[in-house]
């Protein structure tokens, strides 16, 4: 197993673990937090009172969680292609998860271990996308002349 695959597996393990840990001082687990995000995204159970900004933020968490699983699976399967797109997506979803830290920057005591494990999983997945990147065109990467002047 390559290093990037090992990192993707560790990140996935941390991601799954974060759903069992407390993420907020209100005592909610990662599963409960995800369920709330889905409720807000789908405007269920009183979530209609959230504004557009909150809806975008919570919906972004749902999409980030789904993309995490897809990107981790692609790394573990050694999928080829779309390297730049996957890197940008990994960065984008890591920044989305990091945004929650920015929301609570005034009082970090509100955040619990589950959030930090969750964030760590995203950061690890992001870095895993930069390991062992095969050149898209080896001749160009080696600086060889391809006959074009």
C-alpha positions in Angstrom: 0.0 0.0 0.0 1.4 3.4 -1.0 1.8 6.2 1.4 -1.1 8.2 0.0 -3.4 5.2 0.4 -2.3 4.7 4.0 -2.9 8.4 4.7 -6.3 8.2 3.0 -7.2 5.1 5.2 -6.0 6.9 8.4 -8.0 10.0 7.4 -11.1 7.9 6.8 -10.7 6.2 10.1 -10.4 9.6 11.8 -13.4 10.8 9.9 -15.5 7.9 11.0 -14.3 8.2 14.6 -15.2 11.9 14.7 -18.9 11.0 14.2 -18.9 9.1 17.6 -17.2 11.9 19.5 -18.6 15.0 21.0 -18.2 18.0 18.7 -19.8 20.8 20.6 -20.2 21.8 24.2 -24.0 21.1 23.9 -23.0 17.4 24.0 -23.9 16.6 20.4 -22.0 13.9 18.6 -20.8 14.1 15.1 -23.8 12.0 14.0 -26.1 14.5 15.6 -24.3 17.4 14.1 -24.5 15.8 10.7 -28.2 15.1 11.1 -28.8 18.7 12.1 -26.9 19.8 8.9 -29.1 17.6 6.8 -32.2 18.9 8.4 -31.1 22.5 7.7 -30.2 21.6 4.1 -33.5 20.0 3.5 -35.4 22.6 5.6 -36.9 20.0 7.9 -38.0 20.1 11.5 -38.1 23.8 12.2 -34.9 24.5 10.2 -36.8 26.9 8.0 -35.9 29.7 10.4 -32.2 29.6 9.3 -31.1 32.4 7.0 -29.4 31.9 3.6 -25.9 32.2 5.1 -26.6 29.5 7.7 -28.3 27.3 5.0 -25.2 27.6 2.8 -22.8 26.8 5.7 -24.7 23.8 6.9 -25.3 22.5 3.4 -21.6 22.9 2.7 -20.9 20.6 5.6 -23.2 17.9 4.2 -21.5 18.2 0.7 -18.1 18.3 2.3 -18.8 15.0 4.2 -20.0 13.3 1.0 -17.0 14.6 -1.0 -14.6 13.4 1.7 -15.8 9.8 1.2 -15.6 10.1 -2.6 -12.1 11.6 -2.5 -10.8 9.1 0.1 -12.2 6.2 -1.9 -10.5 7.5 -5.1 -7.2 7.8 -3.3 -7.4 4.3 -1.8 -8.3 2.8 -5.2 -5.4 4.6 -6.8 -7.7 6.2 -9.3 -6.0 8.0 -12.1 -7.0 11.3 -13.6 -8.5 14.6 -12.4 -5.5 15.2 -10.0 -5.9 19.0 -10.0 -9.7 18.8 -9.6 -9.3 16.4 -6.7 -6.7 18.6 -5.1 -8.8 21.7 -5.3 -11.8 19.8 -4.0 -9.8 18.5 -1.1 -8.6 22.0 -0.3 -12.2 23.4 -0.7 -13.8 20.9 1.7 -10.9 21.3 4.2 -11.5 25.1 4.2 -15.2 24.5 4.7 -14.6 22.4 7.8 -12.0 25.0 9.0 -14.7 27.7 8.7 -16.4 26.3 11.8 -13.3 27.1 13.7 -13.5 30.7 12.5 -17.1 30.9 13.6 -16.1 29.9 17.2 -12.8 31.8 17.3 -14.1 34.0 20.1 -14.8 30.9 22.3 -12.9 27.8 21.3 -13.9 26.1 24.5 -17.2 25.4 22.8 -15.6 23.0 20.3 -14.8 19.4 21.5 -12.4 16.7 20.4 -14.8 15.3 17.7 -14.5 18.6 15.7 -10.7 18.5 15.9 -10.5 14.9 14.8 -12.9 15.7 12.0 -10.8 18.7 10.9 -7.6 16.6 11.2 -9.1 14.0 8.8 -9.8 16.7 6.2 -6.3 18.1 6.5 -4.7 14.7 6.2 -6.8 13.9 3.2 -5.8 17.2 1.6 -2.1 16.4 2.1 -2.5 12.8 0.9 -3.6 14.3 -2.5 -0.1 15.7 -2.9 1.9 12.5 -2.5 3.2 10.4 -5.4 1.5 12.5 -8.0 2.3 10.9 -11.4 3.2 13.3 -14.1 0.4 13.9 -16.5 2.9 14.0 -19.4 6.3 12.5 -18.3 8.1 13.9 -21.4 7.1 17.4 -20.6 7.9 17.0 -16.9 11.4 15.7 -17.7 12.0 18.7 -19.9 12.5 16.7 -23.0 12.0 18.4 -26.4 8.8 17.0 -28.0 9.7 18.4 -31.4 7.8 21.7 -30.9 9.8 24.8 -31.2 
